Every structure is written in structure tokens, then in C-alpha cells.
Amino acid sequence: MKPVHFLLTTAASTAALGAAGTVVAPSLADSKSGTLPISAPPALSADLIAAAETRPSTEKIWVKARQAVTLKHLASQLAQDETLISQLNDVKADHVFGRSEWMVLPSTAIKQVKTVAAVDTSELRRTPPLEAPPEPSETARIRRGDTTLAKVAQRYNLSIQKLLKLNPGLRGAQLVVGTPIRIAQANAGRSRMVLGLKPVGSGGLSWPDQPDFGFGDVENFNDRAWVWPTKGIFTSGYGWRWGRMHRGIDIANNIGTPIVAAKSGQVVSAGWHGGGYGYLVELRHADGTLTRYGHNSRILVRAGQVVRQGKVISLMGSTGRSTGPHLHFEIIPAGRGAVNPLQMLPPRA
Ligand SMILES: [Zn+2]
């Protein structure tokens, strides 16, 4: 749990984000740490956390979604209370578990869960998965029964448009069982944890000093790469923590540190979030992906506004369920659950 520094070194980033200044102590708490008692010591040792997390639970089990499934459907299939399932997973009642997303269920559902088609029990656990859930594989093969592009797209939670973008030239007539198809963007050459290293050159980062485009067509800004939404100390990664799923990453710095759009997009919401994110900004990007920026002290955009990548959208704060100034950042691809932002953001090497 040792915080890792990362630096953005381009001249433009310094201009856009200001000097780093004194860095506050990293915050371990955030919007998803509701189960942590207020009186808990701020720095639990890694050993203690590991011990707590590896003790098998008698009340909970962890399984993966085999395909996208609504919380409501799952609860009804398992004859379990929707509220209980949403609480266990720290998601809203209308949540849709994406393919390969881990879900927590009461252990009383252990028999029933094996009969639910949307649930994969091959990796059933009684302890939280310590690693972030793996990304869905980049390729798949046409399955029996997938006779139309619409069916293939539906199976992998893609729009037909996106499916065709990933597989240029794919036609309905080519849907032969076993044919490999691409179902996700390639992530070639990207390692998982490369924070802490100074990027060589710009490292693909850009902090364009562009005017606000105001209202407009978000499709015009189809940025290829993500940029880091702020700078500071990386205090918490994506994955299971204290028995809860942490669906984003935390970056701590001083109150007022600028937060920028990680990609161009349109502001879906900008304001107070009652569920723990404090002052929250949500952006929708050209491919339908949603990004969330939580715990802000100040919001600088309004709903409906189109913002260019690198545009300052808010200032870092500690609003909502948070014990210190930090940004909670999530990336939620369309039709799926949140993914690990570290797999999308540019590597720090
Ligand atoms: Zn967080």
C-alpha cells in the first residue's frame, strides 16, 4: 500500500495543472469505503489487510458474470432480496453486471447460483478476489446460433457499429462457427503497473490548451488515447478492498488541483451526488464510454457541455465519502461494468 508517485513532465502539463506544491498524506478512504469504520486507523498495514481479506467468509461468495445480467434478474433467479444484492456489491438496484465482472452474493445462494445461466461458478470463491478482475479477452470466436451481426454484438455487449469498427468488413454471411472476431480494443504492449516512472518524452500525453468548444458534436473528438485526469499520489487501485469492490483508482493531491477530461466528451452530469461521490462530474465519450470524477471541491462544467480532452473540468476536493483530498476516477465502457483505468491510461514508462 506504499503510495507511488507519478509525474507528468511535459511543459504543457505544468502550465495546465500548476506546480505540484506540497502533497498531502494519501487518503485510503474514498467513496467506496463505506464499510470501513470511521475510527479505523488511517494506515492499516498491508499484512493486516491481506489477513482480513484472505479469511474465508461464511456469509458471502464471489462469482463472475458469464454474460451481462441485471441485478434485478439475478436477484429474482436466486430468490434473493434486490436490496441485499445491491448492498453487497455496492451498486444501485438497476446495475447491470458486465461480462466477467465479479459479483458478491450471500452464501445462502450457493446452490441456486449454479443453476443461473448468466453466472459462471467455475471460479467460485469464499474470499474476495485480490486481483482486479481480468479484462475480457480481445478476441472471441463465432458461436453456434450467432447467425446475425446483431446476435454477435449482443453476446459481447457491443453495438453493431462498434463490432464492425473492430472487425472491418465483417458481413453476416461470414458468421461461420469458429471464426475469430475481435471484441475489444487491442492493448498491445501495455504493462499493468508502470506508475512511478518518469515518462520518456511526452509518453503520448497531451494537454492541449484548446478553447472550450461549447455545445457541439462529441463524435468529432474521437481521441485515440486516454490522458491522466490529474496528477498526484496514486493511493488506491482498482479491485477488492476491505471486502468491497473499488471500481476506480484514487489519486491524491492538494485541494484545488485541476482535474481534466481524460478524453473529449460531453458532460452527462455535474453536481452533487448523494451516493458518496460528493461533487461528481460524469463525461460520455464518443464510443459511449462513461468516465466519472468524484470528490471534487469545485465543478467547472455544466451538463450538456462538450469538453475537449485535457480541459479542466473540476478542482480536486474531499467531498462525499472521503477522508482526504483525492480524485476517484472510473472508466465505464458502454454496456459493461467499470474496468481498471490503469489498463486504459497511458503507461508511465
Ligand atoms: Zn476511489
Residues whose N, C-alpha, C, O or C-beta is under 5 A from the ligand:
A	BS01	ZN	D30 S31 G248 I249 D250 H328
